[in-house]
Amino acid sequence: MSVWKKQSVKWFKGEKRSKKGVTGAEPRTLYSKRFYGTLNIYDNKKRQVPLTEDQDTSEALLKTLQRLHQSSRTAREINLGASGRLQVAIEGEEQYRHPHQDTFNRTKALLV
């Protein structure tokens, strides 16, 4: 995994900022204070994450974040329920049940 500093181009005339079209203005590439890394999240999506100002610690932090995210992603089982809503069940946790859910299901069965 690699880390980088974001870069942006700003236009200067001498030491003052100016607009791009001004005569005598020159572009300068400025780098961010922090390093950034790409974190792979669910469904092959990626997110740029700000890290620290030191490259070595940024690389270590990015590896740690990716490992934590990967382990939490594998611990979840994602499925669509009967209602069509997304339900996430985490291993080792009880799934939430509404207090009146059993009453509702019994009433629904009587009406059908």
MDTraj code that builds the backbone (N, CA, C; nanometers):
import mdtraj as md
import numpy as np

residues = "MET SER VAL TRP LYS LYS GLN SER VAL LYS TRP PHE LYS GLY GLU LYS ARG SER LYS LYS GLY VAL THR GLY ALA GLU PRO ARG THR LEU TYR SER LYS ARG PHE TYR GLY THR LEU ASN ILE TYR ASP ASN LYS LYS ARG GLN VAL PRO LEU THR GLU ASP GLN ASP THR SER GLU ALA LEU LEU LYS THR LEU GLN ARG LEU HIS GLN SER SER ARG THR ALA ARG GLU ILE ASN LEU GLY ALA SER GLY ARG LEU GLN VAL ALA ILE GLU GLY GLU GLU GLN TYR ARG HIS PRO HIS GLN ASP THR PHE ASN ARG THR LYS ALA LEU LEU VAL".split()
xyz = np.array([
    [0.0843, -0.1173, 0.0000],
    [0.0000, 0.0000, 0.0000],
    [0.0888, 0.1236, 0.0000],
    [0.0475, 0.2176, -0.0783],
    [0.1300, 0.3371, -0.0876],
    [0.0559, 0.4575, -0.0291],
    [0.1334, 0.5520, 0.0139],
    [0.0799, 0.6775, 0.0653],
    [0.1375, 0.7917, -0.0188],
    [0.0677, 0.9011, -0.0232],
    [0.1123, 1.0160, -0.1015],
    [0.0627, 1.1428, -0.0366],
    [0.1201, 1.2537, -0.0832],
    [0.0718, 1.3843, -0.0417],
    [-0.0125, 1.4392, -0.1554],
    [-0.1276, 1.4933, -0.1214],
    [-0.2117, 1.5529, -0.2246],
    [-0.1411, 1.6757, -0.2783],
    [-0.1587, 1.7006, -0.4062],
    [-0.0965, 1.8183, -0.4647],
    [-0.2011, 1.9044, -0.5335],
    [-0.1781, 2.0334, -0.5285],
    [-0.2676, 2.1280, -0.5932],
    [-0.1822, 2.2341, -0.6623],
    [-0.2329, 2.2868, -0.7715],
    [-0.1607, 2.3888, -0.8475],
    [-0.2228, 2.5237, -0.8165],
    [-0.1415, 2.6158, -0.7705],
    [-0.1836, 2.7534, -0.7416],
    [-0.1020, 2.8474, -0.8294],
    [-0.1625, 2.9564, -0.8682],
    [-0.0953, 3.0522, -0.9550],
    [-0.0469, 3.1707, -0.8723],
    [0.0784, 3.2126, -0.8950],
    [0.1398, 3.3229, -0.8231],
    [0.2006, 3.4214, -0.9216],
    [0.1925, 3.5484, -0.8880],
    [0.2627, 3.6541, -0.9613],
    [0.3574, 3.7157, -0.8602],
    [0.4836, 3.6811, -0.8706],
    [0.5806, 3.7186, -0.7674],
    [0.5554, 3.6309, -0.6457],
    [0.5249, 3.6917, -0.5330],
    [0.4932, 3.6167, -0.4108],
    [0.3448, 3.6203, -0.3767],
    [0.2653, 3.6907, -0.4590],
    [0.1221, 3.7031, -0.4311],
    [0.0427, 3.6067, -0.5178],
    [-0.0684, 3.5582, -0.4619],
    [-0.1592, 3.4727, -0.5380],
    [-0.2280, 3.5542, -0.6456],
    [-0.2524, 3.4903, -0.7581],
    [-0.3245, 3.5567, -0.8657],
    [-0.4104, 3.4534, -0.9378],
    [-0.4833, 3.4997, -1.0370],
    [-0.5672, 3.4095, -1.1155],
    [-0.4862, 3.3518, -1.2309],
    [-0.5402, 3.2491, -1.2898],
    [-0.4690, 3.1762, -1.3936],
    [-0.4401, 3.2614, -1.5174],
    [-0.5302, 3.3463, -1.5571],
    [-0.5160, 3.4209, -1.6819],
    [-0.4324, 3.5475, -1.6732],
    [-0.3844, 3.5838, -1.5548],
    [-0.3102, 3.7086, -1.5371],
    [-0.1729, 3.6947, -1.6023],
    [-0.1297, 3.7997, -1.6769],
    [0.0014, 3.7939, -1.7417],
    [0.1117, 3.7964, -1.6370],
    [0.2096, 3.7122, -1.6551],
    [0.3213, 3.7033, -1.5609],
    [0.2974, 3.6072, -1.4459],
    [0.1793, 3.5472, -1.4403],
    [0.1490, 3.4515, -1.3325],
    [0.2114, 3.3160, -1.3663],
    [0.2680, 3.2523, -1.2643],
    [0.3321, 3.1225, -1.2829],
    [0.2660, 3.0184, -1.1925],
    [0.2511, 2.8959, -1.2423],
    [0.1922, 2.7918, -1.1578],
    [0.2958, 2.7338, -1.0620],
    [0.2517, 2.7036, -0.9398],
    [0.3355, 2.6357, -0.8413],
    [0.2570, 2.5180, -0.7859],
    [0.3254, 2.4052, -0.7717],
    [0.2622, 2.2866, -0.7157],
    [0.2856, 2.2860, -0.5655],
    [0.1756, 2.2866, -0.4903],
    [0.1823, 2.2825, -0.3443],
    [0.1390, 2.1445, -0.2970],
    [0.2074, 2.0931, -0.1951],
    [0.1768, 1.9610, -0.1420],
    [0.1080, 1.9738, -0.0057],
    [0.0221, 1.8782, 0.0249],
    [-0.0511, 1.8811, 0.1511],
    [0.0433, 1.8543, 0.2673],
    [-0.0021, 1.8913, 0.3850],
    [0.0763, 1.8714, 0.5065],
    [0.0788, 1.7238, 0.5460],
    [-0.0320, 1.6564, 0.5285],
    [-0.0463, 1.5162, 0.5667],
    [-0.0297, 1.4238, 0.4470],
    [-0.0031, 1.2975, 0.4767],
    [-0.0050, 1.1936, 0.3759],
    [-0.1468, 1.1376, 0.3677],
    [-0.1811, 1.0844, 0.2511],
    [-0.3117, 1.0225, 0.2287],
    [-0.2912, 0.8814, 0.1772],
    [-0.3896, 0.7964, 0.1988],
    [-0.3867, 0.6597, 0.1487],
    [-0.5251, 0.6195, 0.1025],
    [-0.5320, 0.5136, 0.0223],
    [-0.6597, 0.4644, -0.0282],
    [-0.7020, 0.3431, 0.0525],
    [-0.8188, 0.3517, 0.1128],
    [-0.8746, 0.2435, 0.1932],
    [-0.9800, 0.1724, 0.1088],
    [-0.9639, 0.0418, 0.0893],
    [-1.0620, -0.0367, 0.0131],
    [-1.1784, -0.0703, 0.1048],
    [-1.2981, -0.0277, 0.0644],
    [-1.4165, -0.0543, 0.1443],
    [-1.5071, -0.1487, 0.0665],
    [-1.6291, -0.1704, 0.1142],
    [-1.7198, -0.2689, 0.0573],
    [-1.7490, -0.2431, -0.0910],
    [-1.7873, -0.3481, -0.1620],
    [-1.8277, -0.3438, -0.3034],
    [-1.7222, -0.2810, -0.3939],
    [-1.5959, -0.3091, -0.3665],
    [-1.4832, -0.2589, -0.4461],
    [-1.4807, -0.1066, -0.4558],
    [-1.5323, -0.0396, -0.3559],
    [-1.5245, 0.1058, -0.3511],
    [-1.3993, 0.1446, -0.2746],
    [-1.3504, 0.2632, -0.3007],
    [-1.2284, 0.3105, -0.2362],
    [-1.2530, 0.4480, -0.1759],
    [-1.1832, 0.4765, -0.0679],
    [-1.1969, 0.6048, 0.0003],
    [-1.0582, 0.6573, 0.0339],
    [-1.0347, 0.7843, 0.0040],
    [-0.9078, 0.8458, 0.0411],
    [-0.9154, 0.8892, 0.1861],
    [-0.8142, 0.8481, 0.2637],
    [-0.8150, 0.8707, 0.4070],
    [-0.6942, 0.9550, 0.4451],
    [-0.7136, 1.0650, 0.5210],
    [-0.5978, 1.1411, 0.5687],
    [-0.5260, 1.0645, 0.6792],
    [-0.3937, 1.0666, 0.6752],
    [-0.3140, 0.9938, 0.7725],
    [-0.2302, 1.0927, 0.8526],
    [-0.1051, 1.0605, 0.8802],
    [-0.0205, 1.1479, 0.9613],
    [0.0761, 1.2259, 0.8732],
    [0.1616, 1.3058, 0.9355],
    [0.2582, 1.3860, 0.8618],
    [0.3863, 1.3089, 0.8310],
    [0.4073, 1.1930, 0.8941],
    [0.5263, 1.1119, 0.8722],
    [0.4920, 0.9953, 0.7800],
    [0.5780, 0.9677, 0.6813],
    [0.5472, 0.8656, 0.5823],
    [0.5464, 0.7248, 0.6411],
    [0.6428, 0.6930, 0.7249],
    [0.6494, 0.5574, 0.7814],
    [0.5287, 0.5264, 0.8698],
    [0.4929, 0.6206, 0.9558],
    [0.3772, 0.5974, 1.0427],
    [0.2472, 0.5974, 0.9615],
    [0.2445, 0.6740, 0.8528],
    [0.1255, 0.6747, 0.7669],
    [0.1054, 0.5397, 0.7009],
    [0.2141, 0.4789, 0.6526],
    [0.2025, 0.3470, 0.5906],
    [0.1563, 0.2418, 0.6916],
    [0.2118, 0.2482, 0.8128],
    [0.1712, 0.1535, 0.9170],
    [0.0248, 0.1736, 0.9554],
    [-0.0173, 0.2994, 0.9667],
    [-0.1565, 0.3299, 1.0013],
    [-0.2515, 0.2823, 0.8928],
    [-0.2146, 0.3012, 0.7665],
    [-0.3003, 0.2569, 0.6561],
    [-0.3155, 0.1052, 0.6563],
    [-0.2080, 0.0330, 0.6802],
    [-0.2162, -0.1135, 0.6869],
    [-0.3055, -0.1576, 0.8017],
    [-0.2937, -0.0902, 0.9153],
    [-0.3771, -0.1239, 1.0307],
    [-0.5248, -0.0956, 1.0020],
    [-0.5534, 0.0200, 0.9427],
    [-0.6921, 0.0544, 0.9101],
    [-0.7519, -0.0446, 0.8107],
    [-0.6726, -0.0838, 0.7103],
    [-0.7224, -0.1787, 0.6111],
    [-0.7494, -0.3149, 0.6739],
    [-0.6613, -0.3584, 0.7634],
    [-0.6798, -0.4881, 0.8300],
    [-0.8040, -0.4860, 0.9188],
    [-0.8241, -0.3769, 0.9932],
    [-0.9423, -0.3649, 1.0788],
    [-1.0700, -0.3619, 0.9963],
    [-1.0668, -0.2885, 0.8860],
    [-1.1858, -0.2799, 0.8022],
    [-1.2158, -0.4148, 0.7384],
    [-1.1124, -0.4862, 0.6946],
    [-1.1318, -0.6167, 0.6326],
    [-1.1886, -0.7174, 0.7324],
    [-1.1387, -0.7156, 0.8561],
    [-1.1891, -0.8102, 0.9558],
    [-1.3330, -0.7790, 0.9946],
    [-1.3697, -0.6505, 1.0017],
    [-1.5081, -0.6169, 1.0349],
    [-1.6003, -0.6491, 0.9184],
    [-1.5475, -0.6409, 0.7962],
    [-1.6298, -0.6717, 0.6793],
    [-1.6571, -0.8210, 0.6697],
    [-1.5602, -0.9049, 0.7027],
    [-1.5826, -1.0486, 0.6960],
    [-1.6683, -1.0982, 0.8117],
    [-1.6742, -1.0242, 0.9203],
    [-1.7542, -1.0656, 1.0348],
    [-1.9021, -1.0377, 1.0152],
    [-1.9364, -0.9666, 0.9100],
    [-2.0764, -0.9320, 0.8883],
    [-2.1362, -1.0153, 0.7768],
    [-2.2586, -1.0516, 0.7975],
    [-2.3325, -1.1236, 0.6946],
    [-2.4435, -1.0304, 0.6501],
    [-2.4421, -0.9962, 0.5234],
    [-2.5382, -0.8984, 0.4736],
    [-2.6414, -0.9706, 0.3879],
    [-2.7691, -0.9473, 0.4163],
    [-2.8747, -1.0079, 0.3361],
    [-2.9956, -0.9161, 0.3333],
    [-3.0845, -0.9417, 0.2391],
    [-3.2087, -0.8667, 0.2309],
    [-3.3180, -0.9489, 0.2966],
    [-3.3893, -0.8863, 0.3868],
    [-3.4978, -0.9548, 0.4555],
    [-3.6234, -0.9590, 0.3705],
    [-3.7321, -1.0091, 0.4294],
    [-3.8589, -1.0189, 0.3580],
    [-3.9132, -0.8805, 0.3225],
    [-3.8786, -0.7810, 0.4023],
    [-3.9275, -0.6461, 0.3760],
    [-3.8495, -0.5776, 0.2645],
    [-3.7381, -0.6381, 0.2213],
    [-3.6567, -0.5763, 0.1176],
    [-3.5547, -0.4802, 0.1728],
    [-3.5532, -0.4627, 0.3055],
    [-3.4547, -0.3746, 0.3674],
    [-3.3255, -0.4492, 0.3910],
    [-3.2184, -0.3760, 0.3942],
    [-3.0883, -0.4355, 0.4204],
    [-3.0758, -0.4664, 0.5678],
    [-3.0443, -0.5928, 0.6004],
    [-3.0273, -0.6338, 0.7390],
    [-2.8849, -0.6835, 0.7560],
    [-2.8171, -0.6349, 0.8570],
    [-2.6797, -0.6750, 0.8823],
    [-2.6760, -0.7499, 1.0140],
    [-2.6298, -0.8740, 1.0102],
    [-2.6159, -0.9540, 1.1312],
    [-2.4681, -0.9707, 1.1603],
    [-2.4245, -0.9311, 1.2779],
    [-2.2852, -0.9430, 1.3174],
    [-2.2698, -1.0689, 1.3999],
    [-2.1637, -1.1451, 1.3701],
    [-2.1421, -1.2709, 1.4412],
    [-2.1300, -1.2461, 1.5905],
    [-2.1937, -1.3314, 1.6691],
    [-2.1829, -1.3214, 1.8138],
    [-2.2806, -1.2243, 1.8769],
    [-2.3628, -1.1571, 1.7987],
    [-2.4596, -1.0630, 1.8539],
    [-2.6002, -1.1122, 1.8251],
    [-2.6882, -1.0862, 1.9183],
    [-2.8293, -1.1185, 1.8985],
    [-2.8879, -1.0183, 1.7997],
    [-2.9726, -1.0676, 1.7109],
    [-3.0373, -0.9764, 1.6191],
    [-3.1506, -0.9052, 1.6935],
    [-3.1682, -0.7776, 1.6672],
    [-3.2680, -0.6976, 1.7369],
    [-3.4081, -0.7436, 1.6981],
    [-3.4920, -0.7620, 1.7971],
    [-3.6320, -0.7964, 1.7750],
    [-3.7176, -0.6924, 1.8450],
    [-3.8122, -0.6403, 1.7722],
    [-3.9035, -0.5431, 1.8300],
    [-3.9917, -0.6142, 1.9320],
    [-4.0264, -0.5489, 2.0449],
    [-4.1054, -0.6147, 2.1495],
    [-4.2410, -0.6663, 2.1010],
    [-4.3014, -0.6014, 2.0019],
    [-4.4331, -0.6414, 1.9545],
    [-4.4267, -0.7242, 1.8261],
    [-4.3071, -0.7677, 1.7871],
    [-4.2932, -0.8389, 1.6611],
    [-4.3703, -0.9710, 1.6606],
    [-4.3654, -1.0481, 1.7697],
    [-4.4381, -1.1752, 1.7752],
    [-4.5892, -1.1535, 1.7687],
    [-4.6394, -1.0517, 1.8379],
    [-4.7819, -1.0200, 1.8345],
    [-4.8247, -0.9818, 1.6936],
    [-4.7430, -0.9030, 1.6266],
    [-4.7740, -0.8607, 1.4902],
    [-4.7788, -0.9808, 1.3964],
    [-4.6818, -1.0712, 1.4078],
    [-4.6792, -1.1884, 1.3198],
    [-4.8005, -1.2786, 1.3433],
    [-4.8434, -1.2949, 1.4712],
    [-4.9605, -1.3775, 1.4996],
    [-5.0880, -1.3127, 1.4438],
    [-5.1010, -1.1822, 1.4589],
    [-5.2173, -1.1111, 1.4061],
    [-5.2209, -1.1196, 1.2544],
    [-5.1070, -1.1044, 1.1933],
    [-5.0984, -1.1114, 1.0470],
    [-5.1396, -1.2504, 0.9980],
    [-5.0985, -1.3557, 1.0701],
    [-5.1338, -1.4916, 1.0315],
    [-5.2849, -1.5150, 1.0425],
    [-5.3504, -1.4540, 1.1430],
    [-5.4961, -1.4694, 1.1576],
    [-5.5727, -1.3998, 1.0459],
    [-5.5201, -1.2879, 0.9975],
    [-5.5884, -1.2121, 0.8941],
    [-5.5762, -1.2770, 0.7567],
    [-5.4763, -1.3556, 0.7376],
    [-5.4520, -1.4148, 0.6050],
    [-5.5348, -1.5364, 0.5809],
])
top = md.Topology()
chain = top.add_chain()
for i, resn in enumerate(residues, 1):
    res = top.add_residue(resn, chain, resSeq=i)
    for name in ("N", "CA", "C"):
        top.add_atom(name, md.element.get_by_symbol(name[0]), res)
traj = md.Trajectory(xyz[None], top)
